[in-house]
């Protein structure tokens, strides 16, 4: 099956450096195929790692798997989520590679397999994130239809139903001719996967399989060639299951039947041997630079002290918001926004004491990006890294040693443009940009009107807070929230927008206080 699997933190995509380490550890002259589930953070991090690996001379191809059939198209820029059907794609690709096919041919088979499979899940409980209280989103006697694998809310909540009723609903959704998510029609050969989500006993999975096979045969007129039952793609301790259906031909069946030493593949496994462990050296935690650039200045300039105060206030505000952000995110996402931002904030605090050249604003912003890239992970991590790198490039383009308020505004504008370009979101999409775009508009307006820089900064931070609050009234078009109903979205602001507004506002107030004190 796979030669390497790259792990991020719980429900967060792995950081670029981890992906690169995996690519470097296993890629030979034939090249490397990345099979990526269709989530924004995964696409961004794996995409950036692929570009870096190509620049190092590796042959890299990528297949994005989006087999979710729970939500009607379109879904903004987010698209269909990658679910348990990805396991079948892994098996097809792994067997093709083991058969000696070229990278192009393996990629072609994996892409074709990804277009032939559809999945939908049903949950009877919400998963518990380590160190957090289990969400009470799903009440007693309820089940959730069309959920993802990261604990995010499903498409609908319904009363508990008998398993044959649930199976009928799921099959109709996957095989619906209206959405046409999978090219399966009467008379086709198919493969069925019943996947446990983490806390579902095998007996219950077998009951679901026993209900599904005759329905596929009798109600949909399909020839069920293979049935795989087990826990292949789980969501911690979630109770529930997903159904995946893949259109099969002789080539796909040959790939699925090929022997594998993957210990939990249920058919044709050779000996259940544990996977080999390859020692991979940890990548350096920081880009190699001169000792001088990695040291905090012995003596801070006035502007260096102001920058330090602003950074410290911003990250402490984020740290203080961790639980609130997690609570909001548990309602509209995967529940880890606060924890992710907390990791980045604490890393920035630690690194600032040792490394940040605070007398050089541009280089300090660049170092913040490095801290975020190393510590945060997930979609937020890569977006804030992009944000910092774009701001750094704009600040670095200025020849003046002192950064003016106007130049800070230009850097913010460049950072917002970069996040919008690579993340795909813009104003009104219910993202962090809905806090930062209004802030930028007010900042430029007040500076043009002749306000002093600290006043303009504070007024723009108020616009950021108002923008974040306004996300309650927006229909999400990006990220986890694009899968959540409007009724739920209206109860809480976007956690990412609130996080951005909070650190921006804290920095603005700290700068103003510092100016007044001096």
LODO-987077 format. One line per field, with one value per residue (C-alpha): z, x, y; residue in three letters; residue number from 1. Coordinates in nm, 4 decimals, padded with zeros to 6 digits. Layout:
BEGIN
z: Z|... .
x: X|... .
y: Y|... .
code: ala|... .
pos: NUM|... .
END
This chain:
BEGIN
z: 00.0000|00.1098|00.1483|00.4003|00.5892|00.7253|01.0504|01.1787|01.5192|01.6016|01.3221|01.1759|00.8487|00.8826|00.8459|00.5280|00.6921|00.8012|00.4518|00.2995|00.5458|00.4348|00.0659|00.1106|00.3182|00.0677|-00.2814|-00.5330|-00.9009|-01.0073|-00.8170|-00.5557|-00.5684|-00.2942|-00.2210|-00.0374|00.1189|00.0000|00.2935|00.2603|00.5050|00.3429|-00.0071|00.0988|00.3016|00.0602|-00.2345|-00.0846|00.0043|-00.3500|-00.4991|-00.2663|-00.3446|-00.7190|-00.6768|-00.5114|-00.8146|-00.7026|-00.9418|-00.7656|-00.8638|-00.6529|-00.6511|-00.4448|-00.3185|-00.2525|-00.2216|00.0089|-00.1162|00.1791|00.0554|-00.2695|-00.5001|-00.5110|-00.1780|-00.2438|-00.2871|-00.0364|-00.2548|-00.1500|00.1540|00.1434|00.3395|00.3713|-00.0052|00.0079|00.1509|-00.1680|-00.3753|-00.1628|-00.2290|-00.6059|-00.6251|-00.4007|-00.6045|-00.9300|-00.7957|-00.6705|-01.0187|-01.1558|-01.3375|-01.4093|-01.1916|-01.4661|-01.4920|-01.1137|-01.0927|-01.3723|-01.1996|-00.8632|-01.0192|-01.2023|-00.8819|-00.6941|-00.9532|-00.9163|-00.5399|-00.3197|00.0605|00.3264|00.7047|00.9960|01.3586|01.6827|01.9037|01.8841|01.9197|02.2170|02.1438|02.3819|02.6797|02.5953|02.7244|02.4808|02.2867|02.3632|02.0036|01.9484|02.2024|02.3235|02.0683|01.7776|01.4942|01.2563|00.8813|00.6469|00.8977|00.8185|00.9784|01.1971|01.4239|01.2268|01.2199|00.9622|00.6961|00.9166|01.2606|01.2748|01.5194|01.5570|01.2947|01.2368|01.0490|00.7292|00.7108|00.7634|00.4994|00.2467|00.2978|00.2634|-00.0530|-00.2185|-00.1378|-00.2783|-00.5911|-00.6606|-01.0362|-00.9562|-00.7995|-01.0184|-00.7744|-00.8876|-01.2412|-01.1224|-01.2960|-01.2924|-01.4048|-01.2911|-01.0803|-00.7491|-00.4403|-00.0972|00.2104|00.5514|00.7650|01.1438|01.2795|01.5910|01.8568|01.6542|01.7281|01.4365|01.5014|01.4281|01.1181|00.9963|01.0557|00.8395|00.5705|00.5844|00.5221|00.2503|00.0162|-00.0661|-00.1116|-00.3644|-00.5450|-00.5400|-00.5243|-00.7351|-00.9627|-00.8871|-00.8769|-00.5457|-00.6248|-00.2966|00.0579|00.3018|00.6615|00.9422|01.0884|00.8093|00.8562|01.2082|01.4009|01.7463|01.9630|01.7434|01.7248|01.3730|01.0287|00.6710|00.3464|00.0412|-00.3018|-00.5854|-00.9460|-01.0292|-01.3397|-01.3803|-01.3327|-01.0081|-00.8735|-00.9616|-00.7663|-00.4668|-00.4645|-00.4857|-00.1775|00.0794|00.4123|00.5438|00.8707|00.8709|00.5073|00.5432|00.2254|00.0978|00.3771|00.3883|00.7448|00.9252|00.9807|01.1536|00.9169|00.8940|01.0763|00.8880|01.1046|00.9535|01.0879|01.2154|00.9874|01.1453|01.3446|01.1946|00.8624|00.8974|00.9429|01.0904|01.4677|01.4662|01.2876|01.5267|01.8381|02.0106|02.0109|02.3352|02.3163|02.1714|01.9821|02.0584|01.7609|01.8650|02.2090|02.0504|01.8215|02.1178|02.3172|02.0218|01.9587|02.3255|02.3644|02.0474|02.1406|02.5039|02.3803|02.1615|02.4512|02.6679|02.3995|02.3556|02.5266|02.3680|02.0206|02.0726|02.1936|01.8875|01.6581|01.8066|01.6818|01.3292|01.2680|01.4149|01.7602|01.7588|01.6418|01.9901|02.0456|01.7054|01.7624|02.1160|01.9793|01.7414|02.0072|02.2637|01.9994|01.9045|02.2704|02.3236|01.9998|02.0509|02.3716|02.1889|01.8166|01.6957|01.5630|01.6980|01.5777|01.2209|01.1625|00.8326|00.9652|01.2807|01.0726|00.8781|01.2032|01.3212|01.0010|01.0768|01.4297|01.2985|01.0280|01.2812|01.5559|01.4284|01.1489|00.9915|00.7624|01.0060|01.0268|00.6550|00.5996|00.8720|00.7317|00.3890|00.5599|00.7277|00.4223|00.2021|00.4627|00.4980|00.1217|00.1082|00.4073|00.2688|-00.0585|00.1273|00.1267|00.4395|00.7671|00.9568|00.8691|00.8485|00.9293|00.5570|00.4877|00.7597|00.5885|00.2541|00.4165|00.5630|00.2198|00.0579|00.3288|00.2823|-00.0960|-00.0562|00.1835|-00.0552|-00.3541|-00.2040|00.0293|-00.2292|00.0095|-00.0063|00.1797|00.2883|00.2864|00.6697|00.7277|00.9043|00.6040|00.7180|01.0159|00.8356|00.5195|00.7117|00.9346|00.6311|00.4782|00.7957|00.8511|00.5028|00.5328|00.8676|00.7669|00.4484|00.6592|00.8655|01.1893|01.3913|01.3427|01.6844|01.6579|01.3063|01.4304|01.7149|01.4924|01.2383|01.5159|01.6093|01.2467|01.2727|01.5772|01.4074|01.0950|01.2956|01.4741|01.1393|01.0297|01.2287|00.9417|00.6606|00.4805|00.4872|00.1513|00.2726|00.5403|00.7767|00.8211|00.4551|00.5551|00.8400|00.8157|00.8267|01.1495|01.3381|01.1781|01.2979|01.6634|01.6702|01.4863|01.2717|01.5134|01.2699|01.2166|01.5927|01.6537|01.3934|01.5347|01.8922|01.8208|01.5943|01.8543|02.1378|01.9350|01.8491|02.2110|02.3268|02.0675|02.1674|02.5375|02.4598|02.2603|02.5353|02.8017|02.6054 .
x: 00.0000|00.1778|00.5547|00.5242|00.2494|00.2930|00.1180|00.0211|-00.1190|-00.4683|-00.7021|-00.4339|-00.2509|00.1190|00.3678|00.5710|00.8983|00.7507|00.6184|00.9562|01.1303|00.9022|00.9593|01.3357|01.3366|01.1596|01.1758|01.3919|01.4673|01.1137|00.9673|00.6970|00.3161|00.1468|-00.2110|-00.3775|-00.7219|-00.9125|-00.8844|-00.7467|-00.4591|-00.3544|-00.3633|-00.1594|00.1044|00.1475|00.1430|00.4184|00.6207|00.5785|00.7054|01.0061|01.0808|01.0631|01.3101|01.5430|01.5238|01.2613|00.9916|00.6640|00.3007|-00.0092|-00.3597|-00.6262|-00.9039|-01.2468|-01.4973|-01.7536|-02.1119|-02.2951|-02.3217|-02.4752|-02.2389|-02.1143|-01.9338|-01.7400|-01.3676|-01.3503|-01.4943|-01.5654|-01.3825|-01.1464|-01.2942|-01.2447|-01.2510|-00.8939|-00.7887|-00.9036|-00.7109|-00.4007|-00.4356|-00.4748|-00.1778|00.0427|-00.0231|00.0407|00.3726|00.4705|00.3970|00.6679|00.4568|00.5989|00.5106|00.2820|00.0951|00.0637|-00.0702|-00.3175|-00.4509|-00.4791|-00.6597|-00.9010|-00.9677|-01.0356|-01.2995|-01.4753|-01.5410|-01.8006|-01.8364|-02.0817|-02.0593|-02.3022|-02.2075|-02.3806|-02.1415|-01.8969|-01.5277|-01.3224|-01.0164|-00.7261|-00.7339|-01.0744|-01.4255|-01.6412|-01.8757|-02.2481|-02.3368|-02.5115|-02.7877|-02.9309|-03.1290|-02.9731|-02.7401|-02.5393|-02.5418|-02.2622|-01.9916|-01.6200|-01.3274|-01.2101|-01.5116|-01.6625|-02.0448|-02.2327|-02.4804|-02.7821|-02.8858|-03.1714|-03.3434|-03.1826|-03.3141|-03.2788|-02.9621|-03.1432|-03.3120|-02.9757|-02.8071|-03.0836|-03.0437|-02.6647|-02.6755|-02.9296|-02.7071|-02.3906|-02.5570|-02.7877|-02.8120|-02.8825|-02.5441|-02.3696|-02.0796|-01.9832|-02.0277|-02.2147|-02.5285|-02.7317|-02.5340|-02.1950|-01.9461|-01.8629|-01.6445|-01.7925|-01.6084|-01.7784|-01.5473|-01.5701|-01.5067|-01.3173|-01.5571|-01.7881|-01.7548|-01.6838|-02.0173|-02.2043|-01.9950|-02.0813|-02.4511|-02.4178|-02.2380|-02.5058|-02.7756|-02.5800|-02.4878|-02.8428|-02.9642|-02.6872|-02.7747|-03.1546|-03.2442|-02.9615|-02.8847|-02.5109|-02.2699|-02.0808|-01.7367|-01.5538|-01.6555|-01.4035|-01.5194|-01.3117|-01.1750|-00.9626|-00.9984|-01.1064|-01.1971|-01.0515|-01.3295|-01.6276|-01.9093|-02.0409|-01.9460|-01.9049|-01.9943|-01.7687|-01.8671|-01.6154|-01.6899|-01.4725|-01.3198|-01.0662|-00.7671|-00.9010|-00.9880|-00.6400|-00.4867|-00.7143|-00.6373|-00.2591|-00.0768|00.0248|00.2033|-00.0084|-00.1258|-00.4878|-00.5738|-00.8313|-00.7656|-00.4432|-00.2207|00.1105|00.1990|00.0776|00.4349|00.4805|00.5930|00.9622|01.0781|01.3192|01.5131|01.4687|01.6812|01.4809|01.5047|01.6711|01.4187|01.5340|01.6767|02.0560|02.1518|02.4403|02.4617|02.4103|02.0744|01.9569|02.0278|01.8034|01.9730|02.1532|02.0109|01.6650|01.5936|01.2756|01.1024|01.2373|01.0787|00.7471|00.7583|00.8341|00.5424|00.3061|00.4098|00.3916|00.0438|-00.0816|00.0337|-00.0797|-00.4252|-00.4342|-00.3172|-00.5955|-00.8545|-00.7621|-01.0678|-01.3157|-01.1718|-01.1879|-01.5473|-01.6550|-01.4623|-01.6253|-01.9580|-01.8496|-01.5281|-01.3021|-01.2622|-00.8903|-00.8594|-00.7657|-00.5134|-00.3538|-00.3266|-00.1956|00.0896|00.1888|00.1608|00.3743|00.6376|00.6530|00.6950|00.9763|01.1571|01.1270|01.3304|01.6155|01.6138|01.4071|01.6149|01.3570|01.5454|01.4842|01.1087|01.1190|01.3440|01.1336|00.8203|01.0108|01.1127|00.7497|00.6647|00.9366|00.8028|00.4495|00.5609|00.7462|00.4853|00.1326|00.0567|-00.2876|-00.4494|-00.3955|-00.0244|00.0417|-00.1859|-00.0115|00.3247|00.2170|00.0893|00.4244|00.6348|00.4356|00.4557|00.8316|00.8861|00.6980|00.8859|01.2189|01.1517|01.1682|01.5154|01.4547|01.5850|01.2823|00.9433|00.6695|00.3023|00.2239|00.4757|00.3220|-00.0157|00.1377|00.2847|-00.0563|-00.2128|00.0465|-00.0074|-00.3858|-00.3453|-00.1162|-00.3532|-00.6421|-00.4401|-00.3223|-00.6133|-00.8772|-01.0922|-01.1900|-01.4216|-01.7475|-01.6172|-01.6237|-01.2487|-00.9756|-00.9780|-01.3165|-01.1354|-00.8206|-00.9722|-01.1897|-00.8898|-00.6740|-00.9408|-00.9744|-00.5973|-00.5336|-00.8263|-00.7151|-00.3496|-00.4534|-00.6733|-00.3664|-00.4344|-00.1284|-00.0199|-00.1222|-00.4731|-00.5132|-00.3952|-00.6497|-00.9383|-00.8484|-00.8405|-01.1968|-01.2907|-01.1206|-01.3300|-01.6494|-01.5565|-01.4982|-01.8327|-02.0075|-01.9048|-02.2036|-02.4194|-02.2085|-02.2484|-01.9101|-01.7449|-01.4081|-01.2677|-01.4551|-01.7433|-01.8461|-01.9849|-02.1990|-02.5599|-02.6406|-02.8420|-02.5350|-02.3059|-02.5348|-02.4717|-02.0973|-01.8455|-01.5765|-01.3009|-01.0203|-01.1566|-01.1935|-00.8380|-00.7049|-00.9115|-00.8008|-00.4257|-00.4570|-00.6563|-00.4197|-00.1183|-00.2849|-00.3737|-00.0236|00.1356|-00.0924|-00.0114|00.3595|00.3430|00.1461|00.3895|00.6854 .
y: 00.0000|00.3208|00.3462|00.6319|00.8085|01.1617|01.2552|01.5995|01.6890|01.5636|01.6763|01.9055|01.8589|01.7754|02.0628|02.1045|01.9970|01.6622|01.5941|01.6817|01.4492|01.1665|01.2370|01.2476|00.9278|00.7010|00.8526|00.6680|00.7291|00.6259|00.9220|00.9754|00.9931|01.1965|01.0847|01.3731|01.3960|01.7015|01.9430|02.2946|02.2427|01.9146|02.0639|02.3665|02.1819|01.8912|02.1325|02.3458|02.0346|01.8999|02.2260|02.2235|01.8577|01.9247|02.2095|01.9568|01.7278|01.4743|01.3507|01.4272|01.3778|01.4409|01.2925|01.4700|01.2413|01.3916|01.1062|01.2730|01.2315|01.3873|01.7449|01.8693|02.0631|02.3298|02.3929|02.7160|02.6557|02.3708|02.0937|01.7348|01.6023|01.3057|01.0140|00.6363|00.5828|00.7152|00.3750|00.2006|00.4560|00.3860|00.0125|00.0566|00.2935|00.0782|-00.2355|-00.0496|00.0800|-00.2653|-00.4020|-00.1735|00.0837|00.4289|00.7286|00.8607|00.5289|00.4873|00.8436|00.7717|00.4589|00.6383|00.9353|00.7065|00.5102|00.8364|00.9292|00.5925|00.5982|00.7673|00.7708|00.8874|00.8501|00.8198|00.8943|00.7996|00.9978|01.2892|01.2074|01.3291|01.5403|01.4660|01.7013|01.8457|01.7860|01.5897|01.8168|01.7888|01.8765|01.5420|01.4862|01.1524|00.9534|01.1432|01.0526|01.2683|01.2092|01.3083|01.3938|01.4179|01.2358|01.5258|01.5530|01.8399|01.8598|01.6548|01.7563|01.6816|01.5548|01.3043|01.0707|00.7296|00.4878|00.1118|00.0225|-00.0827|00.2609|00.4328|00.2160|00.2880|00.6645|00.6494|00.4365|00.6664|00.9636|00.8027|00.6628|00.9580|01.0267|01.3934|01.4644|01.2037|01.1883|00.8380|00.6979|00.3866|00.2591|-00.0649|-00.3663|-00.2287|-00.4225|-00.2552|-00.2897|-00.2149|-00.0885|-00.0670|00.1466|00.1825|00.5331|00.4207|00.2916|00.0680|-00.3061|-00.5394|-00.7111|-00.3884|-00.3254|-00.6759|-00.6020|-00.2900|-00.4925|-00.7592|-00.4969|-00.3161|-00.6025|-00.7217|-00.3634|-00.2975|-00.6205|-00.6086|-00.2386|-00.0937|-00.3883|-00.3936|-00.6874|-00.6682|-00.8147|-00.7493|-00.6493|-00.5001|-00.4583|-00.3062|00.0160|00.1642|00.5414|00.6341|00.9487|00.8769|00.7270|00.8155|00.5598|00.5153|00.3922|00.5031|00.3276|00.3537|00.2209|00.1988|00.1100|-00.1904|-00.3417|-00.6203|-00.3868|-00.2390|-00.5847|-00.7075|-00.4163|-00.4738|-00.8476|-00.7995|-00.9272|-00.6664|-00.6767|-00.3878|-00.5508|-00.4337|-00.4972|-00.7763|-00.9776|-01.1315|-01.0027|-01.1927|-01.2805|-00.9634|-00.8561|-00.5184|-00.2420|-00.1683|00.1436|00.3654|00.6143|00.9586|01.2440|01.5374|01.8409|02.1432|02.3431|02.6706|02.7803|02.8093|03.1714|03.3617|03.3635|03.7371|03.7136|03.4427|03.6464|03.8934|04.2361|04.3247|04.6774|04.7419|05.0603|05.2539|05.0923|04.7545|04.7941|04.8955|04.5902|04.3636|04.5040|04.4611|04.0996|04.0085|04.1603|03.9894|03.6383|03.6687|03.7684|03.4568|03.2384|03.3770|03.2999|02.9317|02.7812|03.0237|02.9610|02.5833|02.6116|02.8126|02.5830|02.2725|02.4099|02.5029|02.3102|02.0460|02.2035|02.2808|02.6433|02.7646|02.4857|02.5467|02.9221|02.8552|02.6431|02.9199|03.1907|03.0083|02.9319|03.3003|03.3997|03.1506|03.2339|03.6091|03.5849|03.4106|03.4778|03.7698|04.0649|04.3095|04.6170|04.4927|04.4857|04.2950|04.0178|03.9910|03.9343|03.6690|03.4975|03.4991|03.3129|03.0574|03.0035|02.9577|02.7155|02.5017|02.4927|02.5450|02.3000|02.2716|02.5254|02.8133|02.7417|02.7485|03.0525|03.2550|03.1465|03.2742|03.5923|03.6575|03.5736|03.8131|04.0915|04.0301|04.0541|04.3854|04.5301|04.4099|04.5921|04.9240|05.0756|05.2831|05.1407|05.2791|05.1297|05.3931|05.3405|05.3600|05.0843|04.8661|04.9164|04.8150|04.5032|04.4139|04.4620|04.2325|03.9701|03.9743|03.9447|03.6423|03.4637|03.5300|03.4069|03.0794|03.0074|03.1022|03.3069|03.6735|03.9115|03.7487|03.3895|03.3713|03.3475|03.5460|03.7820|03.9147|04.0668|04.1815|04.3322|04.5876|04.6623|04.7387|04.9639|05.1739|05.1844|05.3244|05.5662|05.7081|05.7392|05.9225|06.1531|06.2487|06.0573|05.9644|05.6047|05.4685|05.6175|05.4797|05.1398|05.1329|05.2452|04.9783|04.7166|04.8102|04.7460|04.4067|04.3145|04.4320|04.2363|03.9205|03.9576|04.0078|03.6584|03.5284|03.6514|03.5012|03.1698|02.9991|02.9289|02.7994|02.5686|02.3359|02.5797|02.5400|02.1988|02.3381|02.4575|02.8301|02.7843|02.6638|02.9249|03.2059|03.1141|03.1839|03.4009|03.2433|03.1296|03.2155|03.5665|03.6183|03.4999|03.7447|04.0313|03.9576|03.9589|04.2629|04.4564|04.3626|04.4738|04.8056|04.8858|04.7923|05.0224|05.3076|05.2611|05.2485|05.5727|05.7483|05.6288|05.7637 .
code: unk|unk|unk|unk|unk|unk|unk|unk|unk|unk|unk|unk|unk|unk|unk|unk|unk|unk|unk|unk|unk|unk|unk|unk|unk|unk|unk|unk|unk|unk|unk|unk|unk|unk|unk|unk|unk|unk|unk|unk|unk|unk|unk|unk|unk|unk|unk|unk|unk|unk|unk|unk|unk|unk|unk|unk|unk|unk|unk|unk|unk|unk|unk|unk|unk|unk|unk|unk|unk|unk|unk|unk|unk|unk|unk|unk|unk|unk|unk|unk|unk|unk|unk|unk|unk|unk|unk|unk|unk|unk|unk|unk|unk|unk|unk|unk|unk|unk|unk|unk|unk|unk|unk|unk|unk|unk|unk|unk|unk|unk|unk|unk|unk|unk|unk|unk|unk|unk|unk|unk|unk|unk|unk|unk|unk|unk|unk|unk|unk|unk|unk|unk|unk|unk|unk|unk|unk|unk|unk|unk|unk|unk|unk|unk|unk|unk|unk|unk|unk|unk|unk|unk|unk|unk|unk|unk|unk|unk|unk|unk|unk|unk|unk|unk|unk|unk|unk|unk|unk|unk|unk|unk|unk|unk|unk|unk|unk|unk|unk|unk|unk|unk|unk|unk|unk|unk|unk|unk|unk|unk|unk|unk|unk|unk|unk|unk|unk|unk|unk|unk|unk|unk|unk|unk|unk|unk|unk|unk|unk|unk|unk|unk|unk|unk|unk|unk|unk|unk|unk|unk|unk|unk|unk|unk|unk|unk|unk|unk|unk|unk|unk|unk|unk|unk|unk|unk|unk|unk|unk|unk|unk|unk|unk|unk|unk|unk|unk|unk|unk|unk|unk|unk|unk|unk|unk|unk|unk|unk|unk|unk|unk|unk|unk|unk|unk|unk|unk|unk|unk|unk|unk|unk|unk|unk|unk|unk|unk|unk|unk|unk|unk|unk|unk|unk|unk|unk|unk|unk|unk|unk|unk|unk|unk|unk|unk|unk|unk|unk|unk|unk|unk|unk|unk|unk|unk|unk|unk|unk|unk|unk|unk|unk|unk|unk|unk|unk|unk|unk|unk|unk|unk|unk|unk|unk|unk|unk|unk|unk|unk|unk|unk|unk|unk|unk|unk|unk|unk|unk|unk|unk|unk|unk|unk|unk|unk|unk|unk|unk|unk|unk|unk|unk|unk|unk|unk|unk|unk|unk|unk|unk|unk|unk|unk|unk|unk|unk|unk|unk|unk|unk|unk|unk|unk|unk|unk|unk|unk|unk|unk|unk|unk|unk|unk|unk|unk|unk|unk|unk|unk|unk|unk|unk|unk|unk|unk|unk|unk|unk|unk|unk|unk|unk|unk|unk|unk|unk|unk|unk|unk|unk|unk|unk|unk|unk|unk|unk|unk|unk|unk|unk|unk|unk|unk|unk|unk|unk|unk|unk|unk|unk|unk|unk|unk|unk|unk|unk|unk|unk|unk|unk|unk|unk|unk|unk|unk|unk|unk|unk|unk|unk|unk|unk|unk|unk|unk|unk|unk|unk|unk|unk|unk|unk|unk|unk|unk|unk|unk|unk|unk|unk|unk|unk|unk|unk|unk|unk|unk|unk|unk|unk|unk|unk|unk|unk|unk|unk|unk|unk|unk|unk|unk|unk|unk|unk|unk|unk|unk|unk|unk|unk|unk|unk|unk|unk|unk|unk|unk|unk|unk|unk|unk|unk|unk|unk|unk|unk|unk|unk .
pos: 1|2|3|4|5|6|7|8|9|10|11|12|13|14|15|16|17|18|19|20|21|22|23|24|25|26|27|28|29|30|31|32|33|34|35|36|37|38|39|40|41|42|43|44|45|46|47|48|49|50|51|52|53|54|55|56|57|58|59|60|61|62|63|64|65|66|67|68|69|70|71|72|73|74|75|76|77|78|79|80|81|82|83|84|85|86|87|88|89|90|91|92|93|94|95|96|97|98|99|100|101|102|103|104|105|106|107|108|109|110|111|112|113|114|115|116|117|118|119|120|121|122|123|124|125|126|127|128|129|130|131|132|133|134|135|136|137|138|139|140|141|142|143|144|145|146|147|148|149|150|151|152|153|154|155|156|157|158|159|160|161|162|163|164|165|166|167|168|169|170|171|172|173|174|175|176|177|178|179|180|181|182|183|184|185|186|187|188|189|190|191|192|193|194|195|196|197|198|199|200|201|202|203|204|205|206|207|208|209|210|211|212|213|214|215|216|217|218|219|220|221|222|223|224|225|226|227|228|229|230|231|232|233|234|235|236|237|238|239|240|241|242|243|244|245|246|247|248|249|250|251|252|253|254|255|256|257|258|259|260|261|262|263|264|265|266|267|268|269|270|271|272|273|274|275|276|277|278|279|280|281|282|283|284|285|286|287|288|289|290|291|292|293|294|295|296|297|298|299|300|301|302|303|304|305|306|307|308|309|310|311|312|313|314|315|316|317|318|319|320|321|322|323|324|325|326|327|328|329|330|331|332|333|334|335|336|337|338|339|340|341|342|343|344|345|346|347|348|349|350|351|352|353|354|355|356|357|358|359|360|361|362|363|364|365|366|367|368|369|370|371|372|373|374|375|376|377|378|379|380|381|382|383|384|385|386|387|388|389|390|391|392|393|394|395|396|397|398|399|400|401|402|403|404|405|406|407|408|409|410|411|412|413|414|415|416|417|418|419|420|421|422|423|424|425|426|427|428|429|430|431|432|433|434|435|436|437|438|439|440|441|442|443|444|445|446|447|448|449|450|451|452|453|454|455|456|457|458|459|460|461|462|463|464|465|466|467|468|469|470|471|472|473|474|475|476|477|478|479|480|481|482|483|484|485|486|487|488|489|490|491|492|493|494|495|496|497|498|499|500|501|502|503|504|505|506|507|508|509|510|511|512|513|514|515|516|517|518 .
END
